[in-house]
Amino acid sequence: MGLTAAFTNAVGPILAVAVVGYLLARTTDIAVDPLNTAGLYVLVPALAFHSIVTTSLGGGEVAKLAVGVVGYAVVMIAIAWVVGKVVGESGALLGALMLAAAFPNSGFVGIPLSEFAFGEVGRTTAVLYLTIQSLVVYTLGVYIASRGVDRGVGEAIAEIFRLPLIYAVGLAVTIRAFGLAPALDGAALQTVGLVGDASIPVMLLVLGIQLAETDVTAVTRSAAPAFLKLAAAPVVALGIALVLGFADPTVAKVFVLESAAPAAVTPLALTIEYAEDVAPGTITAPEYLSTAIFVTTVASIGVLTVLVAALQAGLVI
């Protein structure tokens, strides 16, 4: 009964909307870029602003969440490096494996899943997770993606400051710090909340469209990233959550759930940006990573269903 409820109430709705996006991409010539741009520049910043202004989470929990997100990324990178060496990956492919392992899809998958599973606290925690992870992706992630490439890493890192998300978060934090938040039932905050709510279905449609456009040429080499994301990631996240000792158990549960999400899409853009030319017939880092995203997303359906049921029942936290 727990698994059925977890799938019906949390995983199922996400899957249904993503499938619509997948079918839309397969049957029409829809372009994902405009939807992605709208989400990135308008919808997600509005969601982040509204969630932070209205959240009941304290500063201590947010600080622990930040430590957890960074710590998780570092630990998973280290594990991925060891696993990659064992299976014989090197160079750009080893970097792609580390990116797949370290950065979960905390936005397109994590935010809707966390909201469906744990309500308002789940959504707010997921938004904060995404914000912190974005900072790590555009620093540590850029370094991994660009190793050995003669390009300006600083330019890629500066990309985070071109995105509205960081400013929406900064403004929301400032407003809360000085007690300037508008009335919860006022038109201004309700309008921002309405725009932010639209990000959930749009992100899921984008996820489905991206999966439909994924080239899975490297599916035979997806065992390592699949193991790291589906098996190692939840265990590592659970260990970190227990060590940090979140005061709010729901925040701890969402942290574990977010960390267990499939491989993120953003590192793929970095990998494409810094990918070097390879000999004909040789798999590229973007092909390797795009396949990892596809495989872990599809395979995570069962894993996330079990994990949501266990977290909701209080079996692990």
N, C-alpha and C positions, 0 to 999 in steps of 0.2 A: 504493500500500500504506500509506503514511504517513497519508493522509487517511482511509482506511478504518479503520485502527487508532484514529486520533484520535476518529472518530465513535463507533465501537463501544465503546471503553474509557472515553471521557470525556463526550462530548456525548449519545450515545445513552441511557445510563442516566438522565440528568437529564430528557431529553425524555420517556422512557417513564413515569416517575413523575408528571411534570407533566401528561401526557395523561390519566392515571388521575384526577387531581384535576379536570381540565377536564370529563371525562365524568361524574364524580361530581356535579359542580355542575349539569350539564345534565340529569341523569336523576333527581336527588333534590332535596330542599329543604334540603340541608346548609348550615349557617351557618359562614362562615369565621372569624367573630370569636372563638369559643372556641378554635379551633385556633391562631389567630394569638396569642391571649393566652397560651396554654400555651407556645408557642415563645418568645415575647418575655420572659416572666417566669420560666420554668423551664429549658427545653431549651437555648436559646442561651447564657444565663449559665453553665450547667453545661459546655457545650462550650468556652466561652472560658476558664473556670477551669482545666479539665483540660488544654487545649492549652497554656496559658501555663506552668502548673506543670511540665509534662513536656517543654517545648520545649528544643531545643539551641541556639536562636538567641541570639546575644549582644546586649548592650545597644546596640552600635554599629549593628547591622543594624536593630534596632527604631527607633532614632532616625532613620536614613536613610529608613525606611519612612514614619515620621510626616511628615517633610519632603516626601517624594514625594506622599503622599496630599493634603496641604494644597496643595502646589504644583500638582498636577494639577487640583484643583478650581478654583483661581484662574485658571489658564491657560485651562481650558475655558469658564469663565464669560466671560472676556474675548473669546474666539473666538466664543462664542454671541451675545454682545452685538453684535459686528460683523456676523455673519451675519444676526441678527434685524433689524438696521437695514436691511441690504441687501434682505431679502425683505419689508420693510414691517411687521414686527411691532412693537407698542408696548405700554406699560402692563403689565397683568397677563399678557398672552400672551407678551410678551418675557421676563418673569420666569419663566413656565412653561418657555419654551425654554431658558433658562439653567439651571434646575433639572434638566431632562431631560439636558442635556449634561454637567453637572458631577458628577452623583452616579450612579454605576453600581450595579446591583443586586448588590452585593458579598456580600450575605447569602444570599438565596433561590437565586440562580444561582451566585454566585462561590464560596461555600464548598464546595458539592458538586462543582462543576467543578474547582476547584483540588485537591481531595482525590483525585478520580478521576484527574486528570492527573499530579499530582506527589506523591501520598502524604501522609505525616504532616507533612512540612515545608510542603507546599502548604496543608494544612488550617490549620495554626497561623498561617501568614502571612496567609491569608485572614481568619481570625478577628481578627487584629490590625488588618488593613486595615478591616474592618467597624467595629471599636471606634473607631478614629481618625476614620473617616468620619462616624460618628454624632455625634461632637463638632462636626465641621464643619457637618453638616446642621442641628443645633439651634442654631447660632450664625449663620454666614453664610447658610445656607439659610433660616432664619427671617427674616432681614433682607430677603432677596430676595422671599420670599413675602408679606411684610407691608408692603412699601413703599407708602406712600400710604394705609394703612389705620389708622384711629384706634383701635388696640387695644394692649394691653400686650405688647410684644415680650418683656419679661423673663419673663412667665409662660410663654411658649412655650419659651424657652431653659431655664427651670427644669425642663422636662419630662424632660430627659436625666438629671437627678438623682433622678427618681422611678422610673427604670427600673433593674432589678437588674444589668444588664450592666456599668455603670460600677463598681459595687461589687464584682462578681465579679472584674473585671480588677484593681481596686485590691488586693483581698485576695490574689489570685494573685501579683501583683508583690511584695507585702510578704512573703509566705511564701518566695518565691525569694530575696529580698534577705537574709533572715535565716537561710536554710538550714533552714527548718522544714517542707519538703515531706514528706508522708507517703510510706511505701514504695510504689513503683510497683505492686507486686503485692499491696498491702494491700486489704482490703475497702472502705475508705473511698474511696480514689482510683478503684478499679475501679467502684464504684457511681456516682460522679460521671461517670466516663467512659461508662458505659452510658447514663445519662440524656442526656448530651451527644450521643452517637451517634444517639439517636432524633431529634435536631433535623434531621438531613439529610433523611430521607424526609418528615417533617412540613412542612418549609419548601418542599419541592417540591410537595407536595399543595396547600399554601396558594397557591403561585404559579399552579398550574393552575386552582384555584377562582377566584382573582382575575381571571385572564384570561377565564374564562367569563362573569364578571359585568361585564366592561369594556364601556362604551358607546363605540363607535368612530365617533361622529358626525363627528369632525374628521379622518377618514382622509385626506382630500384635502389637508390642510395638514401632513402628517407628514413631508414631504420634508426639511425643514431639520433636525429632531431626528434623523431616520434617518441623514442624512449625517454629522452631528456624532458620533453614537455609533458608527456602523459604519465610518466612514472616518477621521475626524480623531482620535478618541480613541486608537486603538492607536498611531498615529504620535506623538502627544503623549506618551503613556505611555512609549513606547520611548525617545524623546529624554530624558525625565526620568530613566529608569533608567540610561541611559548616562552622563549627567552626574553622577549620585549615585555611581556605581561600587560597587554592592553587592559585598561580599566573597563572598557565597554566590550563585552564578548562579541557583539555584533560586528564591531570594527575588525576584530581579530578574524572572524569568519569571512568577512568580505575580503580582507587581505589575502587569506589563503585561496579563496575562490578566484580573485583577480590574477594571482600569480600562476594559477593552474590553467588559465585561458590559453588557447592555441597561440602559435607564433604570430607576432604582430606584422602589420603591413608596412609601417613606416621604415623599418630597417631595410626593406627591399628597395625603397627609393634611394637610400644612401648607398646601397650596394651597386645599384645601376649607375649612380653618379660617379662612383670611384672605380667601377669595373675596368679592368685592363683587357685588351684584346687577347684572345687565345687562339691556338691553332685550330683549324677546321676539324670538326668531329670531337672536340674536347668540350666537356660540360663547363659552363660558365658559373660564376658565383650567383648571379641573379637567377639563373635557371634552377640552381640547387636550392636557393632560399625560397623561390616561389613555389616549388614543389613541396618544401617543408611546410609552408603556410597552408597549402591545400590539404595535405595529408593530415596534419595535426588538427586542422579545423574539422574535417569530416570525422576523424577518429575520436575527437574530444566529446562528441555527443554523448556517448555512453559513459565516459569518465566523468564528465561534468554532472550528468544526471545522478550518478552514485555519490559524488562529492557533495552536491547540493542536499541530497537526502540525509547524508551523514552529518553535515553541518547544521541543518535545520533541526535534526533530532538531538543535537548536542553530543554526538558520539565521539567527536575528536577534539572539540573545544567547548 
